[in-house]
Amino acid sequence: MTHTAFALNPFSLMMEPERVLQTMERSQQLRGLRRHKLRPLDKPLIPYTQEALASRAAFDEAIDEQDRQDEARAFLLN
């Protein structure tokens, strides 16, 4: 009973990570999972429309302009 209660308590599992690793190694369900390693270049590229690129550029410019105004205001106040 104590072993079951310990296994179900995530806080006690955090205190003994080696026990978690042992449990994972014995798990039939985990051994049965297919392993597939993904790398960043495996992701498909999402094509952007000209409208989306223009919108992003306008947003970036608005943020940059706000930063320039804030810096100018801070410079004038000092």
PDB file of N, CA, C and O in Angstrom:
ATOM      1  N   MET A   1       0.825  -1.192   0.000  1.00  0.00           N
ATOM      2  CA  MET A   1       0.000   0.000   0.000  1.00  0.00           C
ATOM      3  C   MET A   1       0.868   1.255   0.000  1.00  0.00           C
ATOM      4  O   MET A   1       0.573   2.211  -0.717  1.00  0.00           O
ATOM      5  N   THR A   2       1.927   1.260   0.791  1.00  0.00           N
ATOM      6  CA  THR A   2       2.802   2.420   0.865  1.00  0.00           C
ATOM      7  C   THR A   2       3.466   2.667  -0.476  1.00  0.00           C
ATOM      8  O   THR A   2       3.598   3.813  -0.905  1.00  0.00           O
ATOM      9  N   HIS A   3       3.887   1.590  -1.145  1.00  0.00           N
ATOM     10  CA  HIS A   3       4.536   1.723  -2.447  1.00  0.00           C
ATOM     11  C   HIS A   3       3.584   2.329  -3.468  1.00  0.00           C
ATOM     12  O   HIS A   3       3.999   3.166  -4.269  1.00  0.00           O
ATOM     13  N   THR A   4       2.320   1.928  -3.458  1.00  0.00           N
ATOM     14  CA  THR A   4       1.331   2.466  -4.385  1.00  0.00           C
ATOM     15  C   THR A   4       1.077   3.941  -4.104  1.00  0.00           C
ATOM     16  O   THR A   4       1.000   4.750  -5.029  1.00  0.00           O
ATOM     17  N   ALA A   5       0.947   4.289  -2.834  1.00  0.00           N
ATOM     18  CA  ALA A   5       0.716   5.679  -2.468  1.00  0.00           C
ATOM     19  C   ALA A   5       1.905   6.539  -2.875  1.00  0.00           C
ATOM     20  O   ALA A   5       1.733   7.669  -3.331  1.00  0.00           O
ATOM     21  N   PHE A   6       3.116   6.001  -2.709  1.00  0.00           N
ATOM     22  CA  PHE A   6       4.312   6.737  -3.096  1.00  0.00           C
ATOM     23  C   PHE A   6       4.341   6.939  -4.611  1.00  0.00           C
ATOM     24  O   PHE A   6       4.686   8.022  -5.084  1.00  0.00           O
ATOM     25  N   ALA A   7       3.987   5.921  -5.362  1.00  0.00           N
ATOM     26  CA  ALA A   7       4.024   6.003  -6.820  1.00  0.00           C
ATOM     27  C   ALA A   7       2.992   6.990  -7.362  1.00  0.00           C
ATOM     28  O   ALA A   7       3.198   7.566  -8.431  1.00  0.00           O
ATOM     29  N   LEU A   8       1.897   7.192  -6.653  1.00  0.00           N
ATOM     30  CA  LEU A   8       0.857   8.088  -7.132  1.00  0.00           C
ATOM     31  C   LEU A   8       1.060   9.535  -6.688  1.00  0.00           C
ATOM     32  O   LEU A   8       0.366  10.430  -7.171  1.00  0.00           O
ATOM     33  N   ASN A   9       1.974   9.769  -5.800  1.00  0.00           N
ATOM     34  CA  ASN A   9       2.204  11.109  -5.286  1.00  0.00           C
ATOM     35  C   ASN A   9       3.312  11.791  -6.096  1.00  0.00           C
ATOM     36  O   ASN A   9       4.480  11.428  -5.953  1.00  0.00           O
ATOM     37  N   PRO A  10       2.973  12.770  -6.943  1.00  0.00           N
ATOM     38  CA  PRO A  10       4.004  13.392  -7.783  1.00  0.00           C
ATOM     39  C   PRO A  10       5.061  14.154  -6.980  1.00  0.00           C
ATOM     40  O   PRO A  10       6.200  14.273  -7.431  1.00  0.00           O
ATOM     41  N   PHE A  11       4.711  14.666  -5.811  1.00  0.00           N
ATOM     42  CA  PHE A  11       5.678  15.396  -5.006  1.00  0.00           C
ATOM     43  C   PHE A  11       6.730  14.464  -4.431  1.00  0.00           C
ATOM     44  O   PHE A  11       7.903  14.827  -4.347  1.00  0.00           O
ATOM     45  N   SER A  12       6.322  13.269  -4.037  1.00  0.00           N
ATOM     46  CA  SER A  12       7.312  12.322  -3.524  1.00  0.00           C
ATOM     47  C   SER A  12       8.188  11.823  -4.667  1.00  0.00           C
ATOM     48  O   SER A  12       9.361  11.516  -4.458  1.00  0.00           O
ATOM     49  N   LEU A  13       7.631  11.741  -5.871  1.00  0.00           N
ATOM     50  CA  LEU A  13       8.436  11.320  -7.011  1.00  0.00           C
ATOM     51  C   LEU A  13       9.502  12.361  -7.352  1.00  0.00           C
ATOM     52  O   LEU A  13      10.591  12.004  -7.802  1.00  0.00           O
ATOM     53  N   MET A  14       9.200  13.642  -7.143  1.00  0.00           N
ATOM     54  CA  MET A  14      10.193  14.684  -7.410  1.00  0.00           C
ATOM     55  C   MET A  14      11.367  14.584  -6.443  1.00  0.00           C
ATOM     56  O   MET A  14      12.474  15.012  -6.767  1.00  0.00           O
ATOM     57  N   MET A  15      11.138  14.032  -5.277  1.00  0.00           N
ATOM     58  CA  MET A  15      12.206  13.926  -4.284  1.00  0.00           C
ATOM     59  C   MET A  15      13.159  12.778  -4.601  1.00  0.00           C
ATOM     60  O   MET A  15      14.295  12.768  -4.128  1.00  0.00           O
ATOM     61  N   GLU A  16      12.703  11.809  -5.400  1.00  0.00           N
ATOM     62  CA  GLU A  16      13.545  10.662  -5.743  1.00  0.00           C
ATOM     63  C   GLU A  16      13.521  10.423  -7.250  1.00  0.00           C
ATOM     64  O   GLU A  16      12.837   9.514  -7.719  1.00  0.00           O
ATOM     65  N   PRO A  17      14.263  11.233  -8.018  1.00  0.00           N
ATOM     66  CA  PRO A  17      14.234  11.088  -9.472  1.00  0.00           C
ATOM     67  C   PRO A  17      14.763   9.734  -9.953  1.00  0.00           C
ATOM     68  O   PRO A  17      14.340   9.250 -11.003  1.00  0.00           O
ATOM     69  N   GLU A  18      15.676   9.119  -9.205  1.00  0.00           N
ATOM     70  CA  GLU A  18      16.188   7.813  -9.629  1.00  0.00           C
ATOM     71  C   GLU A  18      15.090   6.756  -9.593  1.00  0.00           C
ATOM     72  O   GLU A  18      15.092   5.819 -10.392  1.00  0.00           O
ATOM     73  N   ARG A  19      14.163   6.911  -8.671  1.00  0.00           N
ATOM     74  CA  ARG A  19      13.036   5.975  -8.595  1.00  0.00           C
ATOM     75  C   ARG A  19      12.117   6.155  -9.812  1.00  0.00           C
ATOM     76  O   ARG A  19      11.564   5.184 -10.330  1.00  0.00           O
ATOM     77  N   VAL A  20      11.963   7.406 -10.260  1.00  0.00           N
ATOM     78  CA  VAL A  20      11.166   7.682 -11.451  1.00  0.00           C
ATOM     79  C   VAL A  20      11.808   7.020 -12.655  1.00  0.00           C
ATOM     80  O   VAL A  20      11.123   6.393 -13.464  1.00  0.00           O
ATOM     81  N   LEU A  21      13.128   7.159 -12.778  1.00  0.00           N
ATOM     82  CA  LEU A  21      13.829   6.544 -13.903  1.00  0.00           C
ATOM     83  C   LEU A  21      13.689   5.026 -13.880  1.00  0.00           C
ATOM     84  O   LEU A  21      13.481   4.409 -14.925  1.00  0.00           O
ATOM     85  N   GLN A  22      13.799   4.427 -12.717  1.00  0.00           N
ATOM     86  CA  GLN A  22      13.630   2.968 -12.602  1.00  0.00           C
ATOM     87  C   GLN A  22      12.225   2.559 -13.021  1.00  0.00           C
ATOM     88  O   GLN A  22      12.049   1.562 -13.722  1.00  0.00           O
ATOM     89  N   THR A  23      11.236   3.317 -12.598  1.00  0.00           N
ATOM     90  CA  THR A  23       9.849   3.009 -12.949  1.00  0.00           C
ATOM     91  C   THR A  23       9.639   3.152 -14.446  1.00  0.00           C
ATOM     92  O   THR A  23       8.935   2.346 -15.054  1.00  0.00           O
ATOM     93  N   MET A  24      10.239   4.164 -15.039  1.00  0.00           N
ATOM     94  CA  MET A  24      10.112   4.361 -16.480  1.00  0.00           C
ATOM     95  C   MET A  24      10.757   3.201 -17.244  1.00  0.00           C
ATOM     96  O   MET A  24      10.216   2.747 -18.252  1.00  0.00           O
ATOM     97  N   GLU A  25      11.898   2.725 -16.773  1.00  0.00           N
ATOM     98  CA  GLU A  25      12.591   1.625 -17.438  1.00  0.00           C
ATOM     99  C   GLU A  25      11.772   0.336 -17.382  1.00  0.00           C
ATOM    100  O   GLU A  25      11.839  -0.480 -18.301  1.00  0.00           O
ATOM    101  N   ARG A  26      11.008   0.150 -16.319  1.00  0.00           N
ATOM    102  CA  ARG A  26      10.186  -1.069 -16.177  1.00  0.00           C
ATOM    103  C   ARG A  26       8.847  -0.969 -16.892  1.00  0.00           C
ATOM    104  O   ARG A  26       8.151  -1.976 -17.027  1.00  0.00           O
ATOM    105  N   SER A  27       8.473   0.205 -17.347  1.00  0.00           N
ATOM    106  CA  SER A  27       7.148   0.415 -17.914  1.00  0.00           C
ATOM    107  C   SER A  27       7.016  -0.200 -19.310  1.00  0.00           C
ATOM    108  O   SER A  27       7.743   0.169 -20.233  1.00  0.00           O
ATOM    109  N   GLN A  28       6.091  -1.131 -19.449  1.00  0.00           N
ATOM    110  CA  GLN A  28       5.814  -1.748 -20.748  1.00  0.00           C
ATOM    111  C   GLN A  28       5.193  -0.731 -21.695  1.00  0.00           C
ATOM    112  O   GLN A  28       5.478  -0.745 -22.893  1.00  0.00           O
ATOM    113  N   GLN A  29       4.353   0.143 -21.175  1.00  0.00           N
ATOM    114  CA  GLN A  29       3.694   1.143 -22.011  1.00  0.00           C
ATOM    115  C   GLN A  29       4.712   2.103 -22.616  1.00  0.00           C
ATOM    116  O   GLN A  29       4.620   2.444 -23.795  1.00  0.00           O
ATOM    117  N   LEU A  30       5.679   2.538 -21.818  1.00  0.00           N
ATOM    118  CA  LEU A  30       6.694   3.444 -22.347  1.00  0.00           C
ATOM    119  C   LEU A  30       7.598   2.740 -23.361  1.00  0.00           C
ATOM    120  O   LEU A  30       8.006   3.340 -24.356  1.00  0.00           O
ATOM    121  N   ARG A  31       7.910   1.462 -23.105  1.00  0.00           N
ATOM    122  CA  ARG A  31       8.736   0.718 -24.061  1.00  0.00           C
ATOM    123  C   ARG A  31       8.014   0.493 -25.378  1.00  0.00           C
ATOM    124  O   ARG A  31       8.649   0.358 -26.424  1.00  0.00           O
ATOM    125  N   GLY A  32       6.682   0.452 -25.329  1.00  0.00           N
ATOM    126  CA  GLY A  32       5.903   0.203 -26.530  1.00  0.00           C
ATOM    127  C   GLY A  32       5.695   1.428 -27.408  1.00  0.00           C
ATOM    128  O   GLY A  32       5.220   1.306 -28.537  1.00  0.00           O
ATOM    129  N   LEU A  33       6.046   2.611 -26.902  1.00  0.00           N
ATOM    130  CA  LEU A  33       5.863   3.830 -27.688  1.00  0.00           C
ATOM    131  C   LEU A  33       6.848   3.876 -28.850  1.00  0.00           C
ATOM    132  O   LEU A  33       8.006   3.475 -28.728  1.00  0.00           O
ATOM    133  N   ARG A  34       6.362   4.369 -29.960  1.00  0.00           N
ATOM    134  CA  ARG A  34       7.253   4.570 -31.095  1.00  0.00           C
ATOM    135  C   ARG A  34       8.094   5.809 -30.825  1.00  0.00           C
ATOM    136  O   ARG A  34       7.598   6.813 -30.315  1.00  0.00           O
ATOM    137  N   ARG A  35       9.349   5.724 -31.166  1.00  0.00           N
ATOM    138  CA  ARG A  35      10.233   6.868 -30.953  1.00  0.00           C
ATOM    139  C   ARG A  35      10.504   7.522 -32.290  1.00  0.00           C
ATOM    140  O   ARG A  35      10.894   6.865 -33.255  1.00  0.00           O
ATOM    141  N   HIS A  36      10.296   8.802 -32.330  1.00  0.00           N
ATOM    142  CA  HIS A  36      10.521   9.563 -33.551  1.00  0.00           C
ATOM    143  C   HIS A  36      11.121  10.901 -33.160  1.00  0.00           C
ATOM    144  O   HIS A  36      10.480  11.698 -32.475  1.00  0.00           O
ATOM    145  N   LYS A  37      12.330  11.144 -33.586  1.00  0.00           N
ATOM    146  CA  LYS A  37      13.006  12.375 -33.220  1.00  0.00           C
ATOM    147  C   LYS A  37      12.777  13.422 -34.298  1.00  0.00           C
ATOM    148  O   LYS A  37      13.075  13.191 -35.470  1.00  0.00           O
ATOM    149  N   LEU A  38      12.252  14.564 -33.906  1.00  0.00           N
ATOM    150  CA  LEU A  38      12.018  15.662 -34.833  1.00  0.00           C
ATOM    151  C   LEU A  38      13.111  16.700 -34.675  1.00  0.00           C
ATOM    152  O   LEU A  38      13.582  16.972 -33.570  1.00  0.00           O
ATOM    153  N   ARG A  39      13.497  17.262 -35.782  1.00  0.00           N
ATOM    154  CA  ARG A  39      14.487  18.329 -35.776  1.00  0.00           C
ATOM    155  C   ARG A  39      13.848  19.564 -36.389  1.00  0.00           C
ATOM    156  O   ARG A  39      12.907  19.442 -37.173  1.00  0.00           O
ATOM    157  N   PRO A  40      14.340  20.756 -36.047  1.00  0.00           N
ATOM    158  CA  PRO A  40      13.706  21.983 -36.558  1.00  0.00           C
ATOM    159  C   PRO A  40      13.574  22.029 -38.072  1.00  0.00           C
ATOM    160  O   PRO A  40      12.597  22.579 -38.581  1.00  0.00           O
ATOM    161  N   LEU A  41      14.523  21.470 -38.802  1.00  0.00           N
ATOM    162  CA  LEU A  41      14.446  21.516 -40.258  1.00  0.00           C
ATOM    163  C   LEU A  41      13.402  20.552 -40.816  1.00  0.00           C
ATOM    164  O   LEU A  41      13.064  20.615 -41.998  1.00  0.00           O
ATOM    165  N   ASP A  42      12.889  19.656 -39.961  1.00  0.00           N
ATOM    166  CA  ASP A  42      11.843  18.735 -40.396  1.00  0.00           C
ATOM    167  C   ASP A  42      10.497  19.422 -40.516  1.00  0.00           C
ATOM    168  O   ASP A  42       9.583  18.900 -41.153  1.00  0.00           O
ATOM    169  N   LYS A  43      10.370  20.599 -39.901  1.00  0.00           N
ATOM    170  CA  LYS A  43       9.084  21.292 -39.914  1.00  0.00           C
ATOM    171  C   LYS A  43       8.854  21.919 -41.288  1.00  0.00           C
ATOM    172  O   LYS A  43       9.780  22.486 -41.867  1.00  0.00           O
ATOM    173  N   PRO A  44       7.657  21.828 -41.808  1.00  0.00           N
ATOM    174  CA  PRO A  44       7.395  22.459 -43.103  1.00  0.00           C
ATOM    175  C   PRO A  44       7.389  23.979 -42.969  1.00  0.00           C
ATOM    176  O   PRO A  44       6.948  24.528 -41.959  1.00  0.00           O
ATOM    177  N   LEU A  45       7.881  24.637 -43.993  1.00  0.00           N
ATOM    178  CA  LEU A  45       7.863  26.097 -43.989  1.00  0.00           C
ATOM    179  C   LEU A  45       6.460  26.579 -44.314  1.00  0.00           C
ATOM    180  O   LEU A  45       5.789  26.029 -45.187  1.00  0.00           O
ATOM    181  N   ILE A  46       6.029  27.594 -43.615  1.00  0.00           N
ATOM    182  CA  ILE A  46       4.708  28.160 -43.838  1.00  0.00           C
ATOM    183  C   ILE A  46       4.878  29.342 -44.786  1.00  0.00           C
ATOM    184  O   ILE A  46       5.551  30.313 -44.440  1.00  0.00           O
ATOM    185  N   PRO A  47       4.289  29.280 -45.958  1.00  0.00           N
ATOM    186  CA  PRO A  47       4.448  30.408 -46.880  1.00  0.00           C
ATOM    187  C   PRO A  47       3.646  31.617 -46.393  1.00  0.00           C
ATOM    188  O   PRO A  47       2.498  31.483 -45.968  1.00  0.00           O
ATOM    189  N   TYR A  48       4.260  32.783 -46.459  1.00  0.00           N
ATOM    190  CA  TYR A  48       3.598  34.011 -46.054  1.00  0.00           C
ATOM    191  C   TYR A  48       3.141  34.779 -47.293  1.00  0.00           C
ATOM    192  O   TYR A  48       3.863  34.854 -48.287  1.00  0.00           O
ATOM    193  N   THR A  49       1.967  35.333 -47.226  1.00  0.00           N
ATOM    194  CA  THR A  49       1.465  36.146 -48.331  1.00  0.00           C
ATOM    195  C   THR A  49       2.104  37.528 -48.243  1.00  0.00           C
ATOM    196  O   THR A  49       2.634  37.906 -47.198  1.00  0.00           O
ATOM    197  N   GLN A  50       2.054  38.268 -49.318  1.00  0.00           N
ATOM    198  CA  GLN A  50       2.601  39.627 -49.317  1.00  0.00           C
ATOM    199  C   GLN A  50       1.854  40.500 -48.305  1.00  0.00           C
ATOM    200  O   GLN A  50       2.440  41.366 -47.656  1.00  0.00           O
ATOM    201  N   GLU A  51       0.560  40.254 -48.189  1.00  0.00           N
ATOM    202  CA  GLU A  51      -0.245  41.016 -47.229  1.00  0.00           C
ATOM    203  C   GLU A  51       0.218  40.757 -45.796  1.00  0.00           C
ATOM    204  O   GLU A  51       0.323  41.685 -44.995  1.00  0.00           O
ATOM    205  N   ALA A  52       0.493  39.487 -45.477  1.00  0.00           N
ATOM    206  CA  ALA A  52       0.948  39.144 -44.134  1.00  0.00           C
ATOM    207  C   ALA A  52       2.320  39.745 -43.858  1.00  0.00           C
ATOM    208  O   ALA A  52       2.573  40.233 -42.756  1.00  0.00           O
ATOM    209  N   LEU A  53       3.216  39.714 -44.857  1.00  0.00           N
ATOM    210  CA  LEU A  53       4.542  40.302 -44.682  1.00  0.00           C
ATOM    211  C   LEU A  53       4.459  41.814 -44.499  1.00  0.00           C
ATOM    212  O   LEU A  53       5.171  42.385 -43.673  1.00  0.00           O
ATOM    213  N   ALA A  54       3.583  42.461 -45.276  1.00  0.00           N
ATOM    214  CA  ALA A  54       3.415  43.918 -45.153  1.00  0.00           C
ATOM    215  C   ALA A  54       2.829  44.275 -43.799  1.00  0.00           C
ATOM    216  O   ALA A  54       3.238  45.263 -43.190  1.00  0.00           O
ATOM    217  N   SER A  55       1.877  43.488 -43.320  1.00  0.00           N
ATOM    218  CA  SER A  55       1.267  43.729 -42.019  1.00  0.00           C
ATOM    219  C   SER A  55       2.303  43.588 -40.910  1.00  0.00           C
ATOM    220  O   SER A  55       2.349  44.404 -39.989  1.00  0.00           O
ATOM    221  N   ARG A  56       3.132  42.556 -40.999  1.00  0.00           N
ATOM    222  CA  ARG A  56       4.176  42.346 -39.998  1.00  0.00           C
ATOM    223  C   ARG A  56       5.174  43.504 -40.015  1.00  0.00           C
ATOM    224  O   ARG A  56       5.578  43.993 -38.960  1.00  0.00           O
ATOM    225  N   ALA A  57       5.573  43.944 -41.214  1.00  0.00           N
ATOM    226  CA  ALA A  57       6.518  45.063 -41.332  1.00  0.00           C
ATOM    227  C   ALA A  57       5.921  46.344 -40.749  1.00  0.00           C
ATOM    228  O   ALA A  57       6.618  47.101 -40.074  1.00  0.00           O
ATOM    229  N   ALA A  58       4.640  46.588 -41.006  1.00  0.00           N
ATOM    230  CA  ALA A  58       3.984  47.783 -40.466  1.00  0.00           C
ATOM    231  C   ALA A  58       3.921  47.722 -38.943  1.00  0.00           C
ATOM    232  O   ALA A  58       4.139  48.730 -38.270  1.00  0.00           O
ATOM    233  N   PHE A  59       3.626  46.555 -38.405  1.00  0.00           N
ATOM    234  CA  PHE A  59       3.571  46.390 -36.951  1.00  0.00           C
ATOM    235  C   PHE A  59       4.946  46.628 -36.340  1.00  0.00           C
ATOM    236  O   PHE A  59       5.072  47.344 -35.347  1.00  0.00           O
ATOM    237  N   ASP A  60       5.985  46.023 -36.938  1.00  0.00           N
ATOM    238  CA  ASP A  60       7.346  46.212 -36.444  1.00  0.00           C
ATOM    239  C   ASP A  60       7.740  47.689 -36.484  1.00  0.00           C
ATOM    240  O   ASP A  60       8.344  48.200 -35.540  1.00  0.00           O
ATOM    241  N   GLU A  61       7.402  48.363 -37.565  1.00  0.00           N
ATOM    242  CA  GLU A  61       7.732  49.786 -37.693  1.00  0.00           C
ATOM    243  C   GLU A  61       7.002  50.616 -36.636  1.00  0.00           C
ATOM    244  O   GLU A  61       7.578  51.554 -36.085  1.00  0.00           O
ATOM    245  N   ALA A  62       5.755  50.283 -36.351  1.00  0.00           N
ATOM    246  CA  ALA A  62       4.999  51.004 -35.326  1.00  0.00           C
ATOM    247  C   ALA A  62       5.649  50.819 -33.949  1.00  0.00           C
ATOM    248  O   ALA A  62       5.748  51.770 -33.174  1.00  0.00           O
ATOM    249  N   ILE A  63       6.081  49.620 -33.656  1.00  0.00           N
ATOM    250  CA  ILE A  63       6.755  49.345 -32.377  1.00  0.00           C
ATOM    251  C   ILE A  63       8.070  50.121 -32.309  1.00  0.00           C
ATOM    252  O   ILE A  63       8.383  50.738 -31.290  1.00  0.00           O
ATOM    253  N   ASP A  64       8.845  50.085 -33.411  1.00  0.00           N
ATOM    254  CA  ASP A  64      10.120  50.808 -33.434  1.00  0.00           C
ATOM    255  C   ASP A  64       9.898  52.310 -33.269  1.00  0.00           C
ATOM    256  O   ASP A  64      10.660  52.970 -32.563  1.00  0.00           O
ATOM    257  N   GLU A  65       8.875  52.851 -33.904  1.00  0.00           N
ATOM    258  CA  GLU A  65       8.576  54.277 -33.804  1.00  0.00           C
ATOM    259  C   GLU A  65       8.208  54.645 -32.364  1.00  0.00           C
ATOM    260  O   GLU A  65       8.622  55.687 -31.857  1.00  0.00           O
ATOM    261  N   GLN A  66       7.439  53.791 -31.722  1.00  0.00           N
ATOM    262  CA  GLN A  66       7.065  54.039 -30.319  1.00  0.00           C
ATOM    263  C   GLN A  66       8.313  54.037 -29.436  1.00  0.00           C
ATOM    264  O   GLN A  66       8.445  54.862 -28.533  1.00  0.00           O
ATOM    265  N   ASP A  67       9.240  53.087 -29.711  1.00  0.00           N
ATOM    266  CA  ASP A  67      10.484  53.043 -28.941  1.00  0.00           C
ATOM    267  C   ASP A  67      11.302  54.315 -29.148  1.00  0.00           C
ATOM    268  O   ASP A  67      11.859  54.860 -28.195  1.00  0.00           O
ATOM    269  N   ARG A  68      11.372  54.787 -30.394  1.00  0.00           N
ATOM    270  CA  ARG A  68      12.119  56.018 -30.675  1.00  0.00           C
ATOM    271  C   ARG A  68      11.503  57.210 -29.939  1.00  0.00           C
ATOM    272  O   ARG A  68      12.224  58.046 -29.395  1.00  0.00           O
ATOM    273  N   GLN A  69      10.185  57.287 -29.924  1.00  0.00           N
ATOM    274  CA  GLN A  69       9.507  58.375 -29.219  1.00  0.00           C
ATOM    275  C   GLN A  69       9.773  58.302 -27.718  1.00  0.00           C
ATOM    276  O   GLN A  69      10.023  59.320 -27.072  1.00  0.00           O
ATOM    277  N   ASP A  70       9.717  57.086 -27.168  1.00  0.00           N
ATOM    278  CA  ASP A  70       9.982  56.926 -25.730  1.00  0.00           C
ATOM    279  C   ASP A  70      11.412  57.327 -25.386  1.00  0.00           C
ATOM    280  O   ASP A  70      11.647  57.966 -24.361  1.00  0.00           O
ATOM    281  N   GLU A  71      12.368  56.956 -26.236  1.00  0.00           N
ATOM    282  CA  GLU A  71      13.762  57.322 -25.989  1.00  0.00           C
ATOM    283  C   GLU A  71      13.952  58.830 -26.083  1.00  0.00           C
ATOM    284  O   GLU A  71      14.666  59.414 -25.269  1.00  0.00           O
ATOM    285  N   ALA A  72      13.316  59.473 -27.074  1.00  0.00           N
ATOM    286  CA  ALA A  72      13.426  60.920 -27.229  1.00  0.00           C
ATOM    287  C   ALA A  72      12.822  61.630 -26.024  1.00  0.00           C
ATOM    288  O   ALA A  72      13.383  62.609 -25.533  1.00  0.00           O
ATOM    289  N   ARG A  73      11.677  61.140 -25.547  1.00  0.00           N
ATOM    290  CA  ARG A  73      11.033  61.732 -24.381  1.00  0.00           C
ATOM    291  C   ARG A  73      11.929  61.590 -23.150  1.00  0.00           C
ATOM    292  O   ARG A  73      12.079  62.532 -22.373  1.00  0.00           O
ATOM    293  N   ALA A  74      12.521  60.411 -22.979  1.00  0.00           N
ATOM    294  CA  ALA A  74      13.386  60.181 -21.832  1.00  0.00           C
ATOM    295  C   ALA A  74      14.630  61.065 -21.912  1.00  0.00           C
ATOM    296  O   ALA A  74      15.107  61.561 -20.891  1.00  0.00           O
ATOM    297  N   PHE A  75      15.158  61.263 -23.129  1.00  0.00           N
ATOM    298  CA  PHE A  75      16.345  62.096 -23.301  1.00  0.00           C
ATOM    299  C   PHE A  75      16.037  63.552 -22.967  1.00  0.00           C
ATOM    300  O   PHE A  75      16.837  64.231 -22.322  1.00  0.00           O
ATOM    301  N   LEU A  76      14.877  64.027 -23.408  1.00  0.00           N
ATOM    302  CA  LEU A  76      14.505  65.410 -23.160  1.00  0.00           C
ATOM    303  C   LEU A  76      14.197  65.682 -21.687  1.00  0.00           C
ATOM    304  O   LEU A  76      14.405  66.796 -21.205  1.00  0.00           O
ATOM    305  N   LEU A  77      13.710  64.681 -20.982  1.00  0.00           N
ATOM    306  CA  LEU A  77      13.382  64.866 -19.570  1.00  0.00           C
ATOM    307  C   LEU A  77      14.617  64.819 -18.685  1.00  0.00           C
ATOM    308  O   LEU A  77      14.583  65.294 -17.550  1.00  0.00           O
ATOM    309  N   ASN A  78      15.688  64.262 -19.181  1.00  0.00           N
ATOM    310  CA  ASN A  78      16.913  64.155 -18.354  1.00  0.00           C
ATOM    311  C   ASN A  78      17.796  65.295 -18.588  1.00  0.00           C
ATOM    312  O   ASN A  78      18.867  65.381 -17.986  1.00  0.00           O
TER     313      ASN A  78
END
